[in-house]
Amino acid sequence: MTQSPAATALHLVSIGQASEALAVINSAADRGDVDALMQLAVWYLAGDVVSRDLAHARALLARAVSIGHVDAALMEIALTANGSGGKADWPAALALLRTAAGNDPVAREQLALVKAMDIDAEGAPITLPVHEILSVAPNVVRFPKLFSPAECAHLAGVAAAMLEPARVIDPRTGRWIAHPIRTSDGTAIGPAREDLVVRALNRRIAAASGTEIAQGEPLTILRYRPGQQYRLHLDTIQDAANQRVATVLIYLNEGYGGGETHFPASNLKITPRGGDAIVFRTLTRDGAIDQSSRHAGLPVMQGAKWLATRWIRAEPIDPWTIS
């Protein structure tokens, strides 16, 4: 059976023949091969086989959508909303989602969730739950039910297929090893997968933390199974030029055993409740690392804990270089 041009190109890349792969995929894309257009767009987004070009990727996705590629439509919607390769345009992205929802059940589900949100014409939240102060030092507040059960389920569903064990690079060997502090499975929802539901939730997180959406790192989803935990740690990054100034944790479910968030400095132990968000500052007023913000995700004893985390930087970041 003859391989598709996209499959052939991927094989050529896997054996180190990137130039030949690019020739194959470009030729097929020029002929209107929808899978080739999609694969080429992904390459321009990733910036590995070819240099990253977000605007060109958007143009390729638009061509693929015009031919009927469903996944290209969802990716084009995400990039339109978050401004990758162009200006961020929520109304245009919403219009594209309405069109896609006519034939795609995934888009239809996303549209229903967006319609249920209390948001303005730009996707920003109109109201927030009244927050409660849990600790002064460190500064920790809780927003009860910041996310609805359906929104929490959506985030878990988006992340489920991408989860992988937490790892770090061993500085001695240069090899990936199991993360010594965080033993969960996790993934980050980068800009290509930031659908309108995720985008609106990131806007809500920004509002709750009193920051701009561009300051947030890609939303990270973590799953902790029995025995897994996040040992005592700080969320700041050593010697970072653009330091993390705040963390937002959203508990996506409840009903499991253990998994409390513990701040030893104030003897604060938070029992997770589905949809609740915890916001805490990681720096002191003078910009120093707040040692009292050291915290831990205690071991899960039974069931599974799902958590969304968004680390907030002092200045806007480029999600394509950090995700």
C-alpha positions in Angstrom: 0.0 0.0 0.0 1.4 3.4 -1.0 2.2 5.8 1.8 0.6 9.2 1.9 3.0 12.1 1.3 2.6 13.2 4.9 3.6 9.7 6.2 6.5 9.6 3.7 7.7 13.0 4.9 7.5 11.9 8.6 9.5 8.8 7.8 12.2 10.9 6.0 12.4 13.2 9.0 12.8 10.2 11.3 15.8 9.0 9.4 17.4 12.4 9.3 16.4 13.5 5.7 14.7 16.7 6.6 15.4 18.4 3.2 13.9 15.5 1.3 10.9 15.4 3.6 10.3 19.1 3.1 10.4 18.7 -0.7 7.8 15.9 -0.5 5.5 17.7 1.8 5.7 21.0 0.0 4.9 19.4 -3.4 1.9 17.6 -1.9 0.7 20.8 -0.2 0.9 22.7 -3.4 -1.4 20.1 -5.0 -3.9 20.7 -2.2 -3.3 17.5 -0.2 -5.1 18.4 3.0 -3.0 16.2 5.3 0.2 17.6 3.8 -1.1 21.1 4.5 -1.8 20.2 8.1 1.5 18.5 8.7 3.4 21.4 7.1 1.5 23.9 9.3 2.5 21.8 12.4 6.1 22.0 11.3 6.0 25.7 11.0 4.4 26.0 14.4 6.9 23.6 16.1 9.9 25.2 14.4 12.0 22.0 14.3 12.0 20.7 10.7 11.7 24.3 9.4 12.2 27.6 11.1 9.1 28.7 13.1 6.8 30.9 11.1 3.4 31.3 12.9 1.9 33.6 10.2 2.7 31.0 7.5 1.3 28.2 9.6 -1.9 30.2 10.0 -2.1 30.5 6.2 -1.6 26.8 5.7 -4.2 25.9 8.3 -6.7 28.2 6.6 -6.1 26.4 3.3 -6.6 23.0 5.1 -9.8 24.2 6.7 -11.2 25.4 3.3 -10.7 21.8 2.1 -12.4 20.4 5.1 -9.7 19.4 7.7 -11.5 19.3 11.1 -8.4 19.3 13.3 -7.0 22.3 11.3 -10.2 24.2 12.0 -9.8 23.7 15.7 -6.2 24.7 15.6 -6.9 27.8 13.5 -9.6 28.8 16.1 -7.1 28.5 19.0 -4.4 30.5 17.2 -6.9 33.2 16.2 -8.0 33.6 19.8 -4.5 33.8 21.3 -2.9 35.9 18.6 -0.3 33.4 17.4 0.8 34.6 13.9 -1.5 37.6 14.0 -3.6 39.8 16.2 -5.5 38.1 19.1 -9.2 38.2 17.9 -11.7 36.6 20.2 -14.8 37.6 18.1 -13.2 36.2 14.9 -12.3 33.0 16.7 -15.8 32.6 18.1 -17.2 33.1 14.6 -14.9 30.3 13.4 -16.0 28.0 16.2 -19.7 28.6 15.4 -18.9 27.6 11.8 -17.0 24.5 12.8 -19.7 23.5 15.3 -22.1 22.9 12.4 -20.3 19.7 11.4 -17.9 18.8 14.3 -19.2 17.5 17.7 -16.0 18.5 19.4 -16.4 22.1 18.3 -20.1 21.9 19.2 -19.2 20.9 22.8 -16.7 23.7 23.1 -19.2 26.2 21.8 -21.8 25.1 24.4 -19.3 25.5 27.2 -18.3 29.0 26.0 -22.0 30.0 25.7 -22.6 29.0 29.3 -19.8 31.3 30.6 -20.4 34.8 32.1 -18.0 36.6 29.7 -17.9 39.8 27.7 -17.5 40.2 24.0 -13.7 39.6 24.2 -13.9 36.5 26.3 -13.0 38.1 29.6 -15.0 37.2 32.8 -17.7 39.7 33.8 -17.8 38.5 37.5 -15.6 36.4 39.8 -16.5 34.5 43.0 -15.8 36.5 46.2 -12.4 35.4 47.4 -11.4 34.5 50.9 -8.1 35.0 52.6 -6.5 31.8 53.8 -3.1 33.1 54.9 -1.3 36.5 55.1 2.3 35.2 55.1 2.4 33.6 52.6 -0.3 35.5 50.8 -2.9 32.8 49.9 -6.5 33.4 48.8 -9.2 31.0 47.6 -11.8 31.6 44.9 -14.6 29.1 45.6 -15.9 27.4 42.4 -13.9 29.5 40.0 -14.4 26.8 37.4 -17.6 24.8 36.8 -17.7 21.0 36.9 -18.1 20.9 33.1 -15.1 23.3 32.6 -13.0 21.1 35.0 -14.0 18.0 33.0 -13.0 19.7 29.7 -9.5 20.5 31.0 -9.0 16.9 32.1 -10.3 15.7 28.8 -8.0 17.9 26.7 -5.0 16.8 28.8 -5.7 13.1 29.1 -4.2 11.9 25.9 -1.0 14.0 26.4 -0.2 13.1 30.0 3.3 11.8 30.7 5.4 11.1 33.8 7.1 14.2 35.2 10.8 14.2 34.2 13.8 16.4 34.5 17.2 16.3 32.8 20.0 14.8 34.9 22.7 17.5 34.9 25.4 14.8 35.2 24.4 12.6 32.3 22.2 14.9 30.2 19.5 12.1 30.2 15.9 12.4 31.2 15.1 10.9 34.6 12.1 10.7 36.9 11.4 14.1 38.6 12.8 13.9 42.1 10.1 16.2 43.6 7.0 15.9 41.5 5.8 12.3 40.9 2.6 13.1 39.0 1.7 12.7 35.3 1.3 16.0 33.5 1.1 18.1 30.4 1.0 21.7 29.3 -1.8 23.0 27.1 0.3 25.1 24.6 -1.1 27.7 22.3 -2.0 25.3 19.5 -4.3 23.5 21.8 -5.6 26.5 23.7 -9.2 26.2 22.5 -11.8 28.9 23.3 -12.8 27.2 26.5 -9.2 27.0 27.7 -8.5 30.6 26.5 -11.5 31.9 28.5 -10.4 30.0 31.6 -6.9 31.5 31.3 -8.6 34.9 31.1 -10.5 34.1 34.3 -7.2 33.0 36.0 -5.6 36.3 35.0 -8.5 38.2 36.4 -8.4 36.3 39.7 -4.6 36.9 40.0 -4.8 40.5 39.0 -2.5 40.0 36.1 -2.6 40.0 32.3 -3.2 36.8 30.4 0.1 37.2 28.5 2.0 36.9 31.8 0.8 33.3 32.3 2.7 30.2 31.3 0.8 27.6 29.4 -1.8 25.9 31.6 -0.4 22.7 33.1 -2.6 19.8 34.0 -1.4 17.3 36.6 -2.8 13.9 37.6 -1.8 12.3 40.9 -2.5 8.7 41.6 -2.1 6.9 45.0 1.3 7.5 46.4 2.1 10.3 44.0 2.9 13.8 45.4 4.7 17.1 44.8 7.2 17.4 47.6 8.0 20.7 49.4 9.2 23.3 46.9 9.2 26.9 45.7 7.6 27.8 42.4 10.2 30.5 41.6 13.0 29.8 39.1 16.6 30.3 40.2 18.1 33.4 38.6 15.2 33.9 36.2 15.2 37.2 34.3 11.4 37.1 34.2 10.5 35.6 37.5 7.3 33.8 38.6 5.4 36.2 40.8 2.3 34.2 41.5 0.8 30.7 41.2 -2.8 29.7 40.5 -3.9 26.2 41.4 -7.4 24.9 40.4 -8.6 21.6 41.8 -10.4 19.9 39.0 -12.1 17.2 41.1 -12.6 16.0 44.7 -13.6 12.9 46.5 -10.1 11.3 46.6 -8.1 10.6 49.8 -5.1 12.9 50.7 -3.7 15.3 48.2 -4.0 18.4 50.4 -1.9 21.5 49.6 0.3 22.3 52.5 2.1 25.6 53.4 4.2 24.8 56.4 5.2 28.4 57.2 1.6 29.2 58.1 0.5 25.7 59.0 -2.1 26.0 56.3 -3.4 22.7 54.8 -6.0 23.1 52.1 -8.4 20.3 51.4 -9.1 20.3 47.6 -12.6 21.0 46.4 -13.5 20.7 42.8 -13.5 24.0 40.9 -11.9 26.0 43.7 -8.8 28.1 42.8 -6.0 28.9 45.1 -3.9 32.0 44.3 -0.6 32.8 46.1 2.3 35.2 45.7 5.8 33.8 45.3 7.7 37.1 45.8 7.7 39.6 48.7 6.8 43.2 48.3 10.4 44.1 47.6 10.7 41.5 44.9 12.6 38.9 46.8 11.7 35.2 46.7 9.1 34.6 49.4 10.5 31.6 51.3 7.2 31.3 53.2 5.5 30.3 49.9 7.2 27.0 50.0 4.5 24.4 49.7 3.8 20.7 48.9 1.1 18.6 47.3 0.7 15.9 49.9 0.5 12.2 48.7 -2.8 11.0 47.3 -4.0 8.0 49.4 -6.8 6.8 47.2 -8.4 7.8 43.9 -6.9 10.3 41.5 -6.4 14.0 42.0 -6.6 16.3 38.9 -5.1 19.8 39.2 -4.6 22.7 36.8 -1.6 25.0 37.5 -0.8 28.3 35.9 2.5 30.0 36.8 2.4 33.8 36.4 5.5 35.8 35.4 6.4 39.4 36.1 6.3 40.3 32.4 4.6 38.8 29.3 6.1 35.6 28.0 6.3 33.9 24.6 4.3 30.7 25.0 6.0 29.2 21.9 9.4 29.3 23.6 8.2 28.2 27.0 5.6 25.5 26.2 
